Protein backbone atom coordinates (compact mmCIF):
# COMPACT_ATOMS: atom_id res chain seq x y z
CA UNK A 1 0.00 0.00 0.00
CA UNK A 2 1.52 3.27 -1.11
CA UNK A 3 1.72 6.13 1.35
CA UNK A 4 2.25 9.80 0.77
CA UNK A 5 5.74 11.15 1.25
CA UNK A 6 4.60 13.03 4.37
CA UNK A 7 3.19 9.81 5.86
CA UNK A 8 6.45 8.04 5.04
CA UNK A 9 8.40 10.87 6.66
CA UNK A 10 6.42 10.51 9.90
CA UNK A 11 6.75 6.71 9.90
CA UNK A 12 10.49 6.78 9.19
CA UNK A 13 11.05 9.44 11.88
CA UNK A 14 9.48 6.99 14.33
CA UNK A 15 11.83 4.22 13.16
CA UNK A 16 14.76 6.66 13.34
CA UNK A 17 13.95 7.66 16.91
CA UNK A 18 13.56 4.00 17.95
CA UNK A 19 16.86 2.95 16.34
CA UNK A 20 18.80 5.96 17.65
CA UNK A 21 17.05 5.74 21.04
CA UNK A 22 16.25 9.46 21.03
CA UNK A 23 12.92 11.15 21.62
CA UNK A 24 13.44 14.89 21.99
CA UNK A 25 14.80 15.65 18.56
CA UNK A 26 13.33 17.28 15.50
CA UNK A 27 14.12 15.45 12.29
CA UNK A 28 13.80 17.27 8.99
CA UNK A 29 14.64 16.24 5.44
CA UNK A 30 17.89 18.18 5.83
CA UNK A 31 19.03 16.34 9.00
CA UNK A 32 22.39 14.59 8.59
CA UNK A 33 24.54 12.37 10.78
CA UNK A 34 26.48 15.49 11.76
CA UNK A 35 23.31 16.82 13.40
CA UNK A 36 22.58 13.75 15.55
CA UNK A 37 25.22 12.54 18.00
CA UNK A 38 23.78 9.01 18.06
CA UNK A 39 23.86 8.67 14.25
CA UNK A 40 27.10 6.81 13.66
CA UNK A 41 27.99 4.14 11.11
CA UNK A 42 26.58 1.27 13.19
CA UNK A 43 23.29 3.03 13.91
CA UNK A 44 23.09 3.97 10.22
CA UNK A 45 23.23 0.28 9.30
CA UNK A 46 20.62 -0.52 11.97
CA UNK A 47 18.39 2.23 10.58
CA UNK A 48 18.66 0.91 7.03
CA UNK A 49 17.92 -2.65 8.17
CA UNK A 50 14.89 -1.49 10.19
CA UNK A 51 13.51 0.49 7.24
CA UNK A 52 14.12 -2.39 4.82
CA UNK A 53 12.32 -4.77 7.17
CA UNK A 54 9.38 -2.41 7.76
CA UNK A 55 8.78 -1.77 4.05
CA UNK A 56 9.94 -5.16 2.68
CA UNK A 57 12.48 -3.48 0.42
CA UNK A 58 16.21 -3.84 -0.15
CA UNK A 59 18.76 -1.10 -0.82
CA UNK A 60 21.91 -1.69 -2.84
CA UNK A 61 25.26 -0.71 -1.37
CA UNK A 62 25.40 2.23 -3.78
CA UNK A 63 21.96 3.41 -2.65
CA UNK A 64 22.96 3.17 1.00
CA UNK A 65 26.15 5.16 0.35
CA UNK A 66 24.13 7.88 -1.40
CA UNK A 67 21.90 8.47 1.64
CA UNK A 68 23.44 11.62 3.08
CA UNK A 69 20.38 13.33 4.57
CA UNK A 70 17.25 12.02 6.23
CA UNK A 71 15.22 13.26 3.27
CA UNK A 72 17.32 11.08 0.96
CA UNK A 73 16.15 8.03 2.90
CA UNK A 74 12.49 9.09 2.72
CA UNK A 75 12.81 9.70 -1.03
CA UNK A 76 14.48 6.32 -1.55
CA UNK A 77 11.74 4.51 0.37
CA UNK A 78 9.06 6.41 -1.54
CA UNK A 79 10.67 5.41 -4.84
CA UNK A 80 10.89 1.75 -3.85
CA UNK A 81 7.35 1.59 -2.46
CA UNK A 82 5.82 3.69 -5.26
CA UNK A 83 4.55 6.26 -2.76
Chimera marker file (.cmm) of the C-alpha trace (Angstrom):
<marker_set name="trace">
<marker id="1" x="0.000" y="0.000" z="0.000" r="1" g="1" b="0" radius="0.5"/>
<marker id="2" x="1.516" y="3.275" z="-1.105" r="1" g="1" b="0" radius="0.5"/>
<marker id="3" x="1.722" y="6.130" z="1.345" r="1" g="1" b="0" radius="0.5"/>
<marker id="4" x="2.247" y="9.802" z="0.768" r="1" g="1" b="0" radius="0.5"/>
<marker id="5" x="5.743" y="11.154" z="1.255" r="1" g="1" b="0" radius="0.5"/>
<marker id="6" x="4.603" y="13.030" z="4.375" r="1" g="1" b="0" radius="0.5"/>
<marker id="7" x="3.193" y="9.810" z="5.865" r="1" g="1" b="0" radius="0.5"/>
<marker id="8" x="6.452" y="8.042" z="5.044" r="1" g="1" b="0" radius="0.5"/>
<marker id="9" x="8.404" y="10.867" z="6.661" r="1" g="1" b="0" radius="0.5"/>
<marker id="10" x="6.422" y="10.514" z="9.898" r="1" g="1" b="0" radius="0.5"/>
<marker id="11" x="6.745" y="6.710" z="9.903" r="1" g="1" b="0" radius="0.5"/>
<marker id="12" x="10.486" y="6.780" z="9.188" r="1" g="1" b="0" radius="0.5"/>
<marker id="13" x="11.053" y="9.437" z="11.875" r="1" g="1" b="0" radius="0.5"/>
<marker id="14" x="9.484" y="6.987" z="14.335" r="1" g="1" b="0" radius="0.5"/>
<marker id="15" x="11.828" y="4.219" z="13.157" r="1" g="1" b="0" radius="0.5"/>
<marker id="16" x="14.762" y="6.655" z="13.336" r="1" g="1" b="0" radius="0.5"/>
<marker id="17" x="13.947" y="7.657" z="16.914" r="1" g="1" b="0" radius="0.5"/>
<marker id="18" x="13.565" y="4.003" z="17.945" r="1" g="1" b="0" radius="0.5"/>
<marker id="19" x="16.858" y="2.954" z="16.337" r="1" g="1" b="0" radius="0.5"/>
<marker id="20" x="18.798" y="5.957" z="17.651" r="1" g="1" b="0" radius="0.5"/>
<marker id="21" x="17.053" y="5.736" z="21.044" r="1" g="1" b="0" radius="0.5"/>
<marker id="22" x="16.253" y="9.455" z="21.034" r="1" g="1" b="0" radius="0.5"/>
<marker id="23" x="12.921" y="11.147" z="21.621" r="1" g="1" b="0" radius="0.5"/>
<marker id="24" x="13.442" y="14.885" z="21.993" r="1" g="1" b="0" radius="0.5"/>
<marker id="25" x="14.801" y="15.649" z="18.558" r="1" g="1" b="0" radius="0.5"/>
<marker id="26" x="13.328" y="17.284" z="15.504" r="1" g="1" b="0" radius="0.5"/>
<marker id="27" x="14.125" y="15.448" z="12.294" r="1" g="1" b="0" radius="0.5"/>
<marker id="28" x="13.801" y="17.273" z="8.992" r="1" g="1" b="0" radius="0.5"/>
<marker id="29" x="14.642" y="16.239" z="5.441" r="1" g="1" b="0" radius="0.5"/>
<marker id="30" x="17.894" y="18.180" z="5.834" r="1" g="1" b="0" radius="0.5"/>
<marker id="31" x="19.031" y="16.339" z="8.999" r="1" g="1" b="0" radius="0.5"/>
<marker id="32" x="22.392" y="14.589" z="8.586" r="1" g="1" b="0" radius="0.5"/>
<marker id="33" x="24.538" y="12.367" z="10.784" r="1" g="1" b="0" radius="0.5"/>
<marker id="34" x="26.484" y="15.490" z="11.765" r="1" g="1" b="0" radius="0.5"/>
<marker id="35" x="23.309" y="16.818" z="13.403" r="1" g="1" b="0" radius="0.5"/>
<marker id="36" x="22.583" y="13.748" z="15.548" r="1" g="1" b="0" radius="0.5"/>
<marker id="37" x="25.216" y="12.539" z="18.001" r="1" g="1" b="0" radius="0.5"/>
<marker id="38" x="23.778" y="9.009" z="18.060" r="1" g="1" b="0" radius="0.5"/>
<marker id="39" x="23.856" y="8.671" z="14.254" r="1" g="1" b="0" radius="0.5"/>
<marker id="40" x="27.104" y="6.806" z="13.664" r="1" g="1" b="0" radius="0.5"/>
<marker id="41" x="27.989" y="4.141" z="11.114" r="1" g="1" b="0" radius="0.5"/>
<marker id="42" x="26.581" y="1.271" z="13.192" r="1" g="1" b="0" radius="0.5"/>
<marker id="43" x="23.290" y="3.026" z="13.911" r="1" g="1" b="0" radius="0.5"/>
<marker id="44" x="23.089" y="3.969" z="10.223" r="1" g="1" b="0" radius="0.5"/>
<marker id="45" x="23.226" y="0.278" z="9.299" r="1" g="1" b="0" radius="0.5"/>
<marker id="46" x="20.623" y="-0.523" z="11.970" r="1" g="1" b="0" radius="0.5"/>
<marker id="47" x="18.392" y="2.234" z="10.585" r="1" g="1" b="0" radius="0.5"/>
<marker id="48" x="18.665" y="0.912" z="7.030" r="1" g="1" b="0" radius="0.5"/>
<marker id="49" x="17.924" y="-2.650" z="8.170" r="1" g="1" b="0" radius="0.5"/>
<marker id="50" x="14.890" y="-1.494" z="10.188" r="1" g="1" b="0" radius="0.5"/>
<marker id="51" x="13.512" y="0.491" z="7.238" r="1" g="1" b="0" radius="0.5"/>
<marker id="52" x="14.124" y="-2.388" z="4.818" r="1" g="1" b="0" radius="0.5"/>
<marker id="53" x="12.316" y="-4.767" z="7.167" r="1" g="1" b="0" radius="0.5"/>
<marker id="54" x="9.378" y="-2.412" z="7.763" r="1" g="1" b="0" radius="0.5"/>
<marker id="55" x="8.778" y="-1.772" z="4.049" r="1" g="1" b="0" radius="0.5"/>
<marker id="56" x="9.936" y="-5.161" z="2.685" r="1" g="1" b="0" radius="0.5"/>
<marker id="57" x="12.480" y="-3.483" z="0.418" r="1" g="1" b="0" radius="0.5"/>
<marker id="58" x="16.211" y="-3.835" z="-0.147" r="1" g="1" b="0" radius="0.5"/>
<marker id="59" x="18.762" y="-1.098" z="-0.819" r="1" g="1" b="0" radius="0.5"/>
<marker id="60" x="21.913" y="-1.695" z="-2.845" r="1" g="1" b="0" radius="0.5"/>
<marker id="61" x="25.262" y="-0.711" z="-1.369" r="1" g="1" b="0" radius="0.5"/>
<marker id="62" x="25.399" y="2.233" z="-3.778" r="1" g="1" b="0" radius="0.5"/>
<marker id="63" x="21.961" y="3.411" z="-2.654" r="1" g="1" b="0" radius="0.5"/>
<marker id="64" x="22.962" y="3.175" z="1.003" r="1" g="1" b="0" radius="0.5"/>
<marker id="65" x="26.150" y="5.160" z="0.352" r="1" g="1" b="0" radius="0.5"/>
<marker id="66" x="24.131" y="7.875" z="-1.402" r="1" g="1" b="0" radius="0.5"/>
<marker id="67" x="21.897" y="8.467" z="1.638" r="1" g="1" b="0" radius="0.5"/>
<marker id="68" x="23.440" y="11.619" z="3.083" r="1" g="1" b="0" radius="0.5"/>
<marker id="69" x="20.381" y="13.331" z="4.566" r="1" g="1" b="0" radius="0.5"/>
<marker id="70" x="17.246" y="12.019" z="6.235" r="1" g="1" b="0" radius="0.5"/>
<marker id="71" x="15.222" y="13.257" z="3.272" r="1" g="1" b="0" radius="0.5"/>
<marker id="72" x="17.322" y="11.077" z="0.957" r="1" g="1" b="0" radius="0.5"/>
<marker id="73" x="16.147" y="8.034" z="2.899" r="1" g="1" b="0" radius="0.5"/>
<marker id="74" x="12.494" y="9.093" z="2.719" r="1" g="1" b="0" radius="0.5"/>
<marker id="75" x="12.812" y="9.703" z="-1.029" r="1" g="1" b="0" radius="0.5"/>
<marker id="76" x="14.483" y="6.322" z="-1.551" r="1" g="1" b="0" radius="0.5"/>
<marker id="77" x="11.743" y="4.512" z="0.375" r="1" g="1" b="0" radius="0.5"/>
<marker id="78" x="9.058" y="6.414" z="-1.541" r="1" g="1" b="0" radius="0.5"/>
<marker id="79" x="10.671" y="5.406" z="-4.836" r="1" g="1" b="0" radius="0.5"/>
<marker id="80" x="10.895" y="1.746" z="-3.845" r="1" g="1" b="0" radius="0.5"/>
<marker id="81" x="7.347" y="1.590" z="-2.457" r="1" g="1" b="0" radius="0.5"/>
<marker id="82" x="5.825" y="3.686" z="-5.263" r="1" g="1" b="0" radius="0.5"/>
<marker id="83" x="4.547" y="6.257" z="-2.764" r="1" g="1" b="0" radius="0.5"/>
<link id1="1" id2="2" r="1" g="1" b="0" radius="0.2"/>
<link id1="2" id2="3" r="1" g="1" b="0" radius="0.2"/>
<link id1="3" id2="4" r="1" g="1" b="0" radius="0.2"/>
<link id1="4" id2="5" r="1" g="1" b="0" radius="0.2"/>
<link id1="5" id2="6" r="1" g="1" b="0" radius="0.2"/>
<link id1="6" id2="7" r="1" g="1" b="0" radius="0.2"/>
<link id1="7" id2="8" r="1" g="1" b="0" radius="0.2"/>
<link id1="8" id2="9" r="1" g="1" b="0" radius="0.2"/>
<link id1="9" id2="10" r="1" g="1" b="0" radius="0.2"/>
<link id1="10" id2="11" r="1" g="1" b="0" radius="0.2"/>
<link id1="11" id2="12" r="1" g="1" b="0" radius="0.2"/>
<link id1="12" id2="13" r="1" g="1" b="0" radius="0.2"/>
<link id1="13" id2="14" r="1" g="1" b="0" radius="0.2"/>
<link id1="14" id2="15" r="1" g="1" b="0" radius="0.2"/>
<link id1="15" id2="16" r="1" g="1" b="0" radius="0.2"/>
<link id1="16" id2="17" r="1" g="1" b="0" radius="0.2"/>
<link id1="17" id2="18" r="1" g="1" b="0" radius="0.2"/>
<link id1="18" id2="19" r="1" g="1" b="0" radius="0.2"/>
<link id1="19" id2="20" r="1" g="1" b="0" radius="0.2"/>
<link id1="20" id2="21" r="1" g="1" b="0" radius="0.2"/>
<link id1="21" id2="22" r="1" g="1" b="0" radius="0.2"/>
<link id1="22" id2="23" r="1" g="1" b="0" radius="0.2"/>
<link id1="23" id2="24" r="1" g="1" b="0" radius="0.2"/>
<link id1="24" id2="25" r="1" g="1" b="0" radius="0.2"/>
<link id1="25" id2="26" r="1" g="1" b="0" radius="0.2"/>
<link id1="26" id2="27" r="1" g="1" b="0" radius="0.2"/>
<link id1="27" id2="28" r="1" g="1" b="0" radius="0.2"/>
<link id1="28" id2="29" r="1" g="1" b="0" radius="0.2"/>
<link id1="29" id2="30" r="1" g="1" b="0" radius="0.2"/>
<link id1="30" id2="31" r="1" g="1" b="0" radius="0.2"/>
<link id1="31" id2="32" r="1" g="1" b="0" radius="0.2"/>
<link id1="32" id2="33" r="1" g="1" b="0" radius="0.2"/>
<link id1="33" id2="34" r="1" g="1" b="0" radius="0.2"/>
<link id1="34" id2="35" r="1" g="1" b="0" radius="0.2"/>
<link id1="35" id2="36" r="1" g="1" b="0" radius="0.2"/>
<link id1="36" id2="37" r="1" g="1" b="0" radius="0.2"/>
<link id1="37" id2="38" r="1" g="1" b="0" radius="0.2"/>
<link id1="38" id2="39" r="1" g="1" b="0" radius="0.2"/>
<link id1="39" id2="40" r="1" g="1" b="0" radius="0.2"/>
<link id1="40" id2="41" r="1" g="1" b="0" radius="0.2"/>
<link id1="41" id2="42" r="1" g="1" b="0" radius="0.2"/>
<link id1="42" id2="43" r="1" g="1" b="0" radius="0.2"/>
<link id1="43" id2="44" r="1" g="1" b="0" radius="0.2"/>
<link id1="44" id2="45" r="1" g="1" b="0" radius="0.2"/>
<link id1="45" id2="46" r="1" g="1" b="0" radius="0.2"/>
<link id1="46" id2="47" r="1" g="1" b="0" radius="0.2"/>
<link id1="47" id2="48" r="1" g="1" b="0" radius="0.2"/>
<link id1="48" id2="49" r="1" g="1" b="0" radius="0.2"/>
<link id1="49" id2="50" r="1" g="1" b="0" radius="0.2"/>
<link id1="50" id2="51" r="1" g="1" b="0" radius="0.2"/>
<link id1="51" id2="52" r="1" g="1" b="0" radius="0.2"/>
<link id1="52" id2="53" r="1" g="1" b="0" radius="0.2"/>
<link id1="53" id2="54" r="1" g="1" b="0" radius="0.2"/>
<link id1="54" id2="55" r="1" g="1" b="0" radius="0.2"/>
<link id1="55" id2="56" r="1" g="1" b="0" radius="0.2"/>
<link id1="56" id2="57" r="1" g="1" b="0" radius="0.2"/>
<link id1="57" id2="58" r="1" g="1" b="0" radius="0.2"/>
<link id1="58" id2="59" r="1" g="1" b="0" radius="0.2"/>
<link id1="59" id2="60" r="1" g="1" b="0" radius="0.2"/>
<link id1="60" id2="61" r="1" g="1" b="0" radius="0.2"/>
<link id1="61" id2="62" r="1" g="1" b="0" radius="0.2"/>
<link id1="62" id2="63" r="1" g="1" b="0" radius="0.2"/>
<link id1="63" id2="64" r="1" g="1" b="0" radius="0.2"/>
<link id1="64" id2="65" r="1" g="1" b="0" radius="0.2"/>
<link id1="65" id2="66" r="1" g="1" b="0" radius="0.2"/>
<link id1="66" id2="67" r="1" g="1" b="0" radius="0.2"/>
<link id1="67" id2="68" r="1" g="1" b="0" radius="0.2"/>
<link id1="68" id2="69" r="1" g="1" b="0" radius="0.2"/>
<link id1="69" id2="70" r="1" g="1" b="0" radius="0.2"/>
<link id1="70" id2="71" r="1" g="1" b="0" radius="0.2"/>
<link id1="71" id2="72" r="1" g="1" b="0" radius="0.2"/>
<link id1="72" id2="73" r="1" g="1" b="0" radius="0.2"/>
<link id1="73" id2="74" r="1" g="1" b="0" radius="0.2"/>
<link id1="74" id2="75" r="1" g="1" b="0" radius="0.2"/>
<link id1="75" id2="76" r="1" g="1" b="0" radius="0.2"/>
<link id1="76" id2="77" r="1" g="1" b="0" radius="0.2"/>
<link id1="77" id2="78" r="1" g="1" b="0" radius="0.2"/>
<link id1="78" id2="79" r="1" g="1" b="0" radius="0.2"/>
<link id1="79" id2="80" r="1" g="1" b="0" radius="0.2"/>
<link id1="80" id2="81" r="1" g="1" b="0" radius="0.2"/>
<link id1="81" id2="82" r="1" g="1" b="0" radius="0.2"/>
<link id1="82" id2="83" r="1" g="1" b="0" radius="0.2"/>
</marker_set>
